[in-house]
Amino acid sequence: MSSRRSRSRQSGSSRITDEQISDLVSKLQDLLPEARLRGNDRVPSSRVLQETCSYIRSLHREVDDLSERLSELLATSDMSTAQAAVIRSLLM
Amino acid sequence: MISIGAGSSSSSSSSSAGVRMGGAKRRGKPGGAAAAAGSAAAAGPAQTKWRSGTQERIYGRRLLDALRATRSGAPHPQPRPRAVKDAADSALALTARGQSRWSRAILLAGAATCRRRVLVKAGGKIRRHPRPQARAAAAAAKAAAAASAGEPPVLRERKVKDRLRVLGRLVPGCRKLQAPDLLEETADYVAALEMQVKAMRALADALAAAQLSSNRQQAAGDDEADMER
């Protein structure tokens, strides 16, 4: 959906600009946890992508661990305590 | 299997109007279940969208509904961790309101496990084993097109290409996506995952705290009963 001349080689995609890619990569870089530690420039795109992949993997692992923990907790608690807990956690 | 209560869907449609960021970009892909307000999520504030308290509250409510559904099937044995994770992921995809490719992929995958035969016969769109010839032909076409379309130099690097491919496998439903779309989906997905982790951790902590206090109350009650005898 580019406003510039869309010379589409593939279906629906126009010319991908360097600026577009570097914008998106820097946006990803901002999301990474280490973004605050190092200066946000001069990080090669391949490094950003690599860190993004490992960050996503670690987030998946956290979700798995939390699922385990939640399944144990839910087994021993009834629904009313769960509801009260959710309401409390949402208000925080 | 996620049960979408009528109550939860109506509340989310009224609160999401405030959360929706006005976006100029609108992908031409068919909208998901909720294209009601018309404006797709903007490319920029993926972070702000997912880090808002409103989104976390919506997600928490959905998560609870989904978790309740897992227990209704088997109340006594504990819900399998896999079932909890699937419930959490589906709740996350629902909270995304089908605006992103990864969320639609999760919702489709959830539906597929229930009605796999019907879906496969209907369109054959769910391909689990991409055919190697098709992939090679597509790669060749892409290389030729990229060379002639003046692809930005960074995308021609071997490392970048490899890592983009790995990324495409990590984000649901984005295996065949081109770089700009893939990077956008990734940004949204990472922000959403962070919110999911935060919400699940808060729920687990709150549940643990509630259990501790109820155990303490129970113990105190037992002590009182003993003393009265």
Interface residues (C-beta under 8 A of the other chain):
Chain A: M1 R7 R9 Q10 G12 S13 R15 I16 T17 D18 Q20 I21 S22 L24 V25 K27 L28 D30 L31 S45 S46 L49 Q50 T52 C53 Y55 I56 R57 L59 H60 E62 V63 D64 L66 S67 E68 R69 L70 S71 E72 L73 L74 A75 T76 S77 M79 T81 A82 Q83 A84 A85 V86 R88 S89 L90 M92
Chain B: K25 R26 R27 G28 A43 G44 A46 Q47 E56 R57 G60 R61 L63 L64 L67 R68 R71 P77 Q78 P79 R80 P81 R82 A83 V84 K85 A88 D89 A141 K142 A145 S148 A149 G150 E151 P152 P153 V154 L155 E157 K159 V160 R163 L164 V166 L167 L170 V171 Q178 A179 P180 L183 E184 T186 A187 Y189 V190 A191 L193 E194 Q196 V197 A199 M200 R201 A202 L203 A204 D205 A206 L207 A208 A209 A210 Q211 S214
